[in-house]
Amino acid sequence: MMLNLVFVLLLSGMLLFNISIGKSMTTGSMSITIGLIVLNLIFFITKYRKSQHEKMEDQVSRYVR
């Protein structure tokens, strides 16, 4: 789960570094990088919400017993 977040941070850093030094990135490579960032954020959020939901179910099942 945390691998997605690390990958997002790495891609964001790479994108910001290339923009800050003025390296010319084609629109295709920039859009692919941004797409990967968004996709990995979506994966991270869905996995995080699922794990939080499972934790809540475990806590509720303890009280039901």
Contact map, one row per residue, 1 for C-alpha under 8 A:
11111000000000000000000000000000000000000001001100000000000000000
11111100000000000000000000000000000000000001000000000000000000000
11111110000000000000000000000000000000000000000000000000000000000
11111111000000000000000000000000000000011011000000000000000000000
11111111100000000000000000000000000000011001000000000000000000000
01111111110000000000000000000000000000000000000000000000000000000
00111111111000000000000000000000000010010000000000000000000000000
00011111111100000000000000000000000110011000000000000000000000000
00001111111110000000000000000000000000000000000000000000000000000
00000111111111000000000000000000000000000000000000000000000000000
00000011111111100000000000000000100110000000000000000000000000000
00000001111111110000000000000000000010000000000000000000000000000
00000000111111111000000000000000000000000000000000000000000000000
00000000011111111100000000000000000000000000000000000000000000000
00000000001111111110000000000100100000000000000000000000000000000
00000000000111111111000000000000000000000000000000000000000000000
00000000000011111111100000000000000000000000000000000000000000000
00000000000001111111111110000000000000000000000000000000000000000
00000000000000111111111100000000000000000000000000000000000000000
00000000000000011111111000000000000000000000000000000000000000000
00000000000000001111111000000000000000000000000000000000000000000
00000000000000000111111100000000000000000000000000000000000000000
00000000000000000111111110000000000000000000000000000000000000000
00000000000000000110011111000000000000000000000000000000000000000
00000000000000000100001111101100000000000000000000000000000000000
00000000000000000000000111111100000000000000000000000000000000000
00000000000000000000000011111110000000000000000000000000000000000
00000000000000000000000001111111000000000000000000000000000000000
00000000000000000000000011111111100000000000000000000000000000000
00000000000000100000000011111111110000000000000000000000000000000
00000000000000000000000000111111111000000000000000000000000000000
00000000000000000000000000011111111100000000000000000000000000000
00000000001000100000000000001111111110000000000000000000000000000
00000000000000000000000000000111111111000000000000000000000000000
00000000000000000000000000000011111111100000000000000000000000000
00000001001000000000000000000001111111110000000000000000000000000
00000011001100000000000000000000111111111000000000000000000000000
00000000000000000000000000000000011111111100000000000000000000000
00000000000000000000000000000000001111111110000000000000000000000
00011011000000000000000000000000000111111111000000000000000000000
00011001000000000000000000000000000011111111100000000000000000000
00000000000000000000000000000000000001111111110000000000000000000
00010000000000000000000000000000000000111111111000000000000000000
11011000000000000000000000000000000000011111111100000000000000000
00000000000000000000000000000000000000001111111110000000000000000
00000000000000000000000000000000000000000111111111000000000000000
10000000000000000000000000000000000000000011111111100000000000000
10000000000000000000000000000000000000000001111111110000000000000
00000000000000000000000000000000000000000000111111111000000000000
00000000000000000000000000000000000000000000011111111100000000000
00000000000000000000000000000000000000000000001111111110000000000
00000000000000000000000000000000000000000000000111111111000000000
00000000000000000000000000000000000000000000000011111111100000000
00000000000000000000000000000000000000000000000001111111110000000
00000000000000000000000000000000000000000000000000111111111000000
00000000000000000000000000000000000000000000000000011111111100000
00000000000000000000000000000000000000000000000000001111111110000
00000000000000000000000000000000000000000000000000000111111111000
00000000000000000000000000000000000000000000000000000011111111100
00000000000000000000000000000000000000000000000000000001111111110
00000000000000000000000000000000000000000000000000000000111111111
00000000000000000000000000000000000000000000000000000000011111111
00000000000000000000000000000000000000000000000000000000001111111
00000000000000000000000000000000000000000000000000000000000111111
00000000000000000000000000000000000000000000000000000000000011111
